[in-house]
């Protein structure tokens, strides 16, 4: 099983929720910013963070 990144609301049809290049770049920005804020912290302090919680994207 390999998780895929999709737009929220397409859980029953992940292929319809696939991200385009612009959306992938947006999600990359979320992860990049998150990493910049946490890279020097102990992994146990942030390993359960849901980086996409406040976005329209989810892992399925």
C-alpha positions, 0 to 999 in steps of 0.5 A, a space after each residue: 500500500 502506497 499513500 497518495 496525496 489528494 484533494 479533500 473530498 475525493 476519498 471515494 475516488 482518489 483518481 479524481 482528486 489527484 493534484 496538478 503541478 501547482 497544487 503539488 508545489 503548494 503542498 511542498 511549500 507547507 512541508 518545506 516551511 514545517 521542516 524549516 520550523 522543526 528540523 532542529 527539534 527532537 523528532 518525538 516533539 513533532 512526529 505526529 504533527 498533521 502538516 496538512 490539517 489546515 489545508 484542502 489536502 489529505 493523504 489517502 
